[in-house]
Amino acid sequence: MNEGVAFFSKDRSILLNNDHFIQLMNMISGDLRIFTSNFFDIPEFNELVDFVNKYSVSEINASDLPKTEYQIERMAGSSVFNV
């Protein structure tokens, strides 16, 4: 699996992640000093942070889970990441 996966608690502490998650965060942000603890501070993930903020304060229907997806381009479009 070449996908980065991470699970966070409600207080945004990392519960579990794979190595690809950290590697892809570094590639997307362009900063090799990024760690899972500051994932929510990376500007490239603002859209995802807004999504989490929106749904973390409301009731979620288990049969209709919210979802989002967007793309981040790097190096003049030579690398595209689906988030």
Secondary structure in CASP SS format (residue, H / E / C, confidence):
PFRMAT SS
TARGET T0000
AUTHOR 0000-0000-0000
METHOD secondary structure of the structure
MODEL  1
M C 1.00
N C 1.00
E C 1.00
G C 1.00
V C 1.00
A E 1.00
F E 1.00
F E 1.00
S C 1.00
K C 1.00
D C 1.00
R C 1.00
S C 1.00
I E 1.00
L E 1.00
L E 1.00
N E 1.00
N C 1.00
D H 1.00
H H 1.00
F H 1.00
I H 1.00
Q H 1.00
L H 1.00
M H 1.00
N H 1.00
M H 1.00
I H 1.00
S H 1.00
G C 1.00
D C 1.00
L C 1.00
R C 1.00
I C 1.00
F C 1.00
T H 1.00
S H 1.00
N H 1.00
F H 1.00
F H 1.00
D H 1.00
I C 1.00
P H 1.00
E H 1.00
F H 1.00
N H 1.00
E H 1.00
L H 1.00
V H 1.00
D H 1.00
F H 1.00
V H 1.00
N H 1.00
K H 1.00
Y H 1.00
S C 1.00
V C 1.00
S C 1.00
E C 1.00
I C 1.00
N C 1.00
A C 1.00
S C 1.00
D C 1.00
L C 1.00
P C 1.00
K C 1.00
T C 1.00
E C 1.00
Y C 1.00
Q E 1.00
I E 1.00
E E 1.00
R E 1.00
M C 1.00
A C 1.00
G C 1.00
S C 1.00
S E 1.00
V E 1.00
F E 1.00
N E 1.00
V C 1.00
END
